[in-house]
Amino acid sequence: MTIKNNNLEVLEEQHQEHDDKFSKNMIEDELVKKIQPWKKQITLRGLITSFVIGSLYSIIIMKLNLTTGITQNLNVPAALVAFVVIRSWTKLLNKFGLSSTPFTPQENTIIQTCSVACYSIALGGGFGSYLLGLNKKTYELAGVDTEGNTPGSYIEPGIGWITGFLFTTCFVGFLALVSLRKIMIVDYKLTYPSGTASGVLINDFHSPNEDKNAKKRIQGFTKFFSISFFWGFFQWFYSGGEECGFVEFPTFGMKAYKQTIYFNFSSTYVGAGMICSHLVNLSLLFGAVISWGVMWPLIVGLKGNWYLENISESSMKILNGY
């Protein structure tokens, strides 16, 4: 009797697994049938939203790149912002009795992709790094007679040549990455963290209203976005210049502040630190202490030996050059 009961339990488990797989396949087939053609997934509202989000994220990336050099992957935030904006827009239209096309996960993905492409150009195009070092002003600051600074080796920024340059650098995906992604994702079925996280979140946010997890995510995003906005608004009242307010707060005293060791209360950096791993944060902290706490004072003490004393501190020939 015991053997028969065990066999029955095994058979029931097998039938249950088979039913679960069958129901899962049925759901996937229904979802595939509901997917609209790609031409209907690209909408005017989606392109406008992508442009706005991409522009805002480009400013954020430029600020981070020019100040700390830290740049974050904003795939997931782009998907979240796109969802909040379009969903709010469709609800507003419905309140006024105006009909709108349904907001689908595919349209959400397209908005996220276009937004990421916008700020990727700002990052990969060198607007926060090497493009700034090609103009005549930087050439003169480095010193016309400086060894290695070839005469005439500068070019002023222009829309024409920068556009051509971006086509050759930022659109490398058309030439190489498409084939690599087919191999890595389609053939080998490898999981990519940022893409997987974006896809899971987009599906969750487009889930039915009964899904409590989706509601919690939206509420959490709204709460922290509001906190960040009002904190930035509060700091604005105390910003009187580059060396004023909470941007350069002398937390460790004025002597440390003179060595450029201070605390920046910007929520952007706090969020970047929360996203980065502990290894990245600790390595940046260690590098900052070595650079500004040890090397900077040592080089300052060598004024007149390593570099001239009668030159402005902003010159590239003295301390800033090092």
N, C-alpha and C positions, 0 to 999 in steps of 0.2 A: 504493500500500500504506500509505503514511504517513497519507493522508487517511482510509482505512478504519479504521486503528487508532485514530485520534483520535475518529472517530465512535463506535467501539465503547466507548472510554473514557467519552465523554460519556453514552452510553446507560446504561452501567453505573452511573455516578454518579447519574443521574436515577432509576434503579431503586432504588439504595441509599437515596436521600433519600425516595423514595416508601415503601419498606419501613420506614424509621425513623419516618416520620410515622404510618404505619398501626399499627406496634407501640405508639407513644406514645399514640395514640387508644384502642387496645385496653386499655392499662393504665389510662388515665383512666376509661374506661367501667367497668372492673372495680372501681376505687376508688369510683366513684359508686354502684355497686350494693351495695357493702359498707357504705355509710353508713347508720346506723340512723336511725329516725324521731326527730324532735327531742324527743319526750317521753321516749325512752329515753336521750337524751344528757344530760338533767338528772337527776343522781343525788343521793342523800342524802349520800354521802361527798364528792361534789364541792362541794355547798353548804357542808358543814362546813369543808372545806379552804379554800374561798373566804373564809369568815368569819375563819378564823385568819390566813391570809396577808394579807387585807385589813386586819385589825386591826394586825398587826405593821408593815405598810407605812405605815399611818396614823400610827403613832408615829414612824417614821423621817421621814416628810414633815413632821410637826409640829416635830420637833427641828431639821430643816434650815431650815424656814421661820422659826422663832423665833430662830435663832442667826445664820445667814448670809443668809437670804433666798433661797438657791439651792434650787430644786426640780427634780428630775430626772424624766424619763419612765421608769417602772419596768415597762413592758409586758413587755419581754424577761425581766428577772429574775423577774417573776411567773409567766411560762410555765415557766421553768426550775425554780423552787421547786415549782410544782404537779406537774411531771413527777417530780421526785425523791421528793416525799412520797407520791404515789399509787403509783408504781412500787415503792417500798420497802414500802408497806402491802400491796400485792397479793402480793409475794414472801414477806412474813412470814406471810400467811394460807396460802399454798401450802405453806410448810414445816410448818405444823401440820395439813396435810391438809384445809384448808377451801377450798372453791371460791369464786371471786369473779368478777364480771362483767369482761370484758376492758376494759382502759384504752385508750380510743381517742383519736385526735387531736382529735376534736370535743369530747369531755369535757374534755380539756386546755385547749382554747380557751375553753370556758365558764367554767372555774375562773379562768383568766387574766382574762377579761372582768369577772367579778364582783369579783375582787380589785382590779383597776384602778378599778372603780366605787366601791369602798369608800374607797380613799385619795384619789380625786378629789373626793369629798364633803368630806373633811378639808381638802383644799387649796382647792377652789373655794368652799367654804362660808364662808371667812373666819375659821376658828378660829385661824389663826396671824397674823391681821392685823386687819381692821376690827371683827370681833365683839368683840375684846378691848378696843376703845376705846369701847364703848357703855355700859359699866356706870358705876355711881355713883362707884366708887373712882377710876377714870381721870378722870371729870368733876371730882372734887375735887382731884386731883393737878394737873390743868391750871389750876386756879384758878377758884373760883366767880365772882370779879369780873373775870376775864380777858376782854378785849374779844373778842367773837365766840363766847364760850362761853355760849350761851343758857341761862338758868335752867330747870332741869327737863328739859334735853335729854339724858336718859340713860334706859337701860332695862336692867334686870338680866337675865342669861341665864336662859332658861326653855325646857323641852323643848317646850312647846306652840307658842310663836311661832317658835322656831328651826326646828322641823320644817316648819311652813308656809313659812317663808322659804327653806329648802333645796329644797322642792318647786318653788318659783318660779324658783330660780337654777340648781340642779344638774341639773334634768331638762329643760333647754332642748333636749336632743337629740331628745325626742319631738316637739317642735314644729318645729324648723328643721333640725337636722343630718341627720336621716334622709333627707329629700329631697335635701339637698346631697350626701350620700354616694352616693346613687343616681346623681346626675348625674356626680360626679367619678370614682367608682370603676367603676360598671357601664357608664355611657354612654361616658365619655371614657377609661376604663381607665388612669387615672393611678396611679402607684406611690407609696405612702406609706411612708417609711423604717421607722417603728416597727412598723406593721402587717405590712409585708413581712418584716422581720427576725423578728418573732414567728412568722409562718406558716412561714417556712423552717426555723427552729429546731425548731418543734413537729413538723414532718414528718421532720426529721432524727433527732430523738430517738425517734420511733416507727418508725424504719427497722429492718430486720433486724439481728441481732447481728453479722453480718459487716461491717457498716459501721464502719470504723475511725474515721471523723471524728466520729461520734456518741459513741463511747467516749472520744475525746480531749476532747470538750466536757464530758462528765459528769465526767471526772477533773479537768479544769481548774477547773470550778465547785466541786467538792468540796474541792480543794486550797486555793483562795483563800478559800472560806468558812471553812475550818478555821483558816487563818492569821488572818483577821479576828476570829474568835471568841476564840482564845487570846490575841491581842494585847489585845483589850478586857478579857479576864479578868485579864491581867497589870496593866493600868493601874488596875484596880479596887483593887488593894492599895495604891496610892499616891494615892488620892483621899480627901483629908481635908476637903474643902469646895469651895466654888465657885472659890477662888483657890489651888488646891493640886494638885500632881501634874502629869501630862503634859497635862492639859486646857489649862492656861495656863502653859506652860513658857517662862521668860525667856531665849529663845535669843539675843536681841540685846542683853542687858544689862538691868539694873534701871531705868536711866533711860528706855529705850525701853518697858519694861514699864509704867511709870507713865503713859505715853501710850497705854496699851492696845495696844502692839505686841508681840505674843508669838506663839508657835507652838503650834498644837493638833495633837497627834499622833493624833487620832481617825482611824481608817481610813475612816470614812464620808466625811470631807472629801477624803481622798486619792483615794478611788474616784470621788467627784463631780468632782474635778479631772481625772481620767483620762477620764471620759466626756465632759466639756465640751470644746469646741473651744479651740484656743490663743487665739483672739480673745476669747472669754468670759473665760478665765483671766487674760489680760493686762489686760483692761479692769477686772476686779475688783481685781487687784493695784494698778493705777494709781489707781483710785478709793480704795482703802484707804490708800495712801501720801498722797494729797492730803487725804483726810478726817482721818485720825488722825495723820499725820506733819506736816502743815502747818496745816490749819484748826484742829484741836483745840488745839495750843499757842498759836496766835494768839488764840483766843477766851478761853483761860485767862488770858492776859496782860491782858485787858480787864475783869477782875473789878473791880467797883466803878464801872465806866464804863457798860458795856453791861447789867450786871445787878448785883443787890445782893450784898454780901459776907457778910451775916449770915444767910443762908438755907442750909439743908442742900443738899449737892450732889445729892441724889436728887430735889430738887424740879424740877418741869417749868418753873418760872419762871426758872431760871438755865441752867447749861451743858447739861443734858440736854434742855432745851427747844429749844436750837439744834441 
